[in-house]
């Protein structure tokens, strides 16, 4: 917990899952009593969600920028080897 006013600030928990609940990015964990709890991900030190992965929902493995860089690399390698 990293939120400055949360009573459990500084405590560590094992992340169970992360999901969008009620339109909010939330993380789930079990508290010391074994109860499943959730809290805003922004109140923790869990890394920011990858917006591309979130938007693609696993339907695409590659980002457009990565494919453009790969294309440029292949083109430069072909030119270096005299391929057309």
C-alpha positions as CSV (number, residue, x, y, z in Angstrom):
1,X,0.0,0.0,0.0
2,X,1.4,3.4,-1.0
3,X,-1.6,5.7,-0.5
4,X,-0.5,8.2,2.1
5,X,-3.8,8.1,4.1
6,X,-4.6,4.4,3.8
7,X,-4.5,2.8,7.3
8,X,-2.5,-0.2,5.8
9,X,0.1,2.1,4.2
10,X,3.5,0.3,4.1
11,X,2.1,-3.2,4.4
12,X,2.8,-5.8,1.8
13,X,0.4,-8.2,0.3
14,X,0.5,-10.9,-2.3
15,X,-1.3,-9.8,-5.4
16,X,-4.0,-12.3,-6.3
17,X,-5.4,-10.7,-9.5
18,X,-5.8,-7.3,-11.2
19,X,-8.9,-6.4,-13.1
20,X,-11.3,-3.6,-14.1
21,X,-14.1,-3.6,-11.5
22,X,-16.8,-0.9,-11.4
23,X,-14.8,1.0,-14.1
24,X,-11.7,1.1,-11.9
25,X,-8.3,-0.5,-12.2
26,X,-8.2,-2.6,-9.0
27,X,-5.9,-5.2,-7.5
28,X,-7.2,-8.1,-5.3
29,X,-5.3,-9.6,-2.4
30,X,-6.0,-11.6,0.8
31,X,-5.6,-9.7,4.0
32,X,-4.2,-11.1,7.2
33,X,-7.6,-12.6,8.1
34,X,-7.7,-14.5,4.8
35,X,-10.4,-12.3,3.4
36,X,-10.3,-11.3,-0.3
37,X,-10.0,-7.5,-0.6
38,X,-9.6,-5.1,-3.4
39,X,-8.1,-1.6,-3.7
40,X,-7.4,0.8,-6.4
41,X,-4.2,-0.1,-8.2
42,X,-3.1,3.5,-8.1
43,X,-2.9,3.2,-4.3
44,X,-0.3,0.5,-4.6
45,X,3.2,0.1,-6.2
46,X,1.8,-2.3,-8.8
47,X,3.2,-1.2,-12.1
48,X,1.0,0.8,-14.5
49,X,-1.1,-1.4,-16.8
50,X,0.1,-1.7,-20.4
51,X,-2.5,0.2,-22.4
52,X,-1.7,-1.6,-25.6
53,X,-2.2,-5.0,-23.9
54,X,-5.4,-3.7,-22.3
55,X,-6.8,-2.4,-25.6
56,X,-5.8,-5.4,-27.6
57,X,-7.1,-7.9,-25.0
58,X,-4.6,-10.5,-26.2
59,X,-5.8,-10.3,-29.9
60,X,-2.5,-8.8,-31.1
61,X,1.0,-9.8,-30.2
62,X,2.7,-6.9,-31.9
63,X,2.5,-3.2,-31.6
64,X,2.5,-1.1,-34.8
65,X,5.7,0.7,-33.8
66,X,7.5,-2.6,-33.2
67,X,6.4,-3.9,-36.6
68,X,7.6,-0.7,-38.3
69,X,11.0,-1.1,-36.6
70,X,11.2,-4.7,-37.6
71,X,10.3,-3.8,-41.2
72,X,13.1,-1.1,-41.2
73,X,15.6,-3.6,-39.7
74,X,14.8,-6.2,-42.4
75,X,15.0,-3.6,-45.1
76,X,18.4,-2.4,-43.9
77,X,19.7,-6.0,-43.6
78,X,18.6,-6.8,-47.1
79,X,20.3,-3.6,-48.4
80,X,23.5,-4.5,-46.6
81,X,23.5,-7.9,-48.2
82,X,22.5,-6.6,-51.7
83,X,19.1,-8.3,-51.6
84,X,16.2,-6.5,-53.2
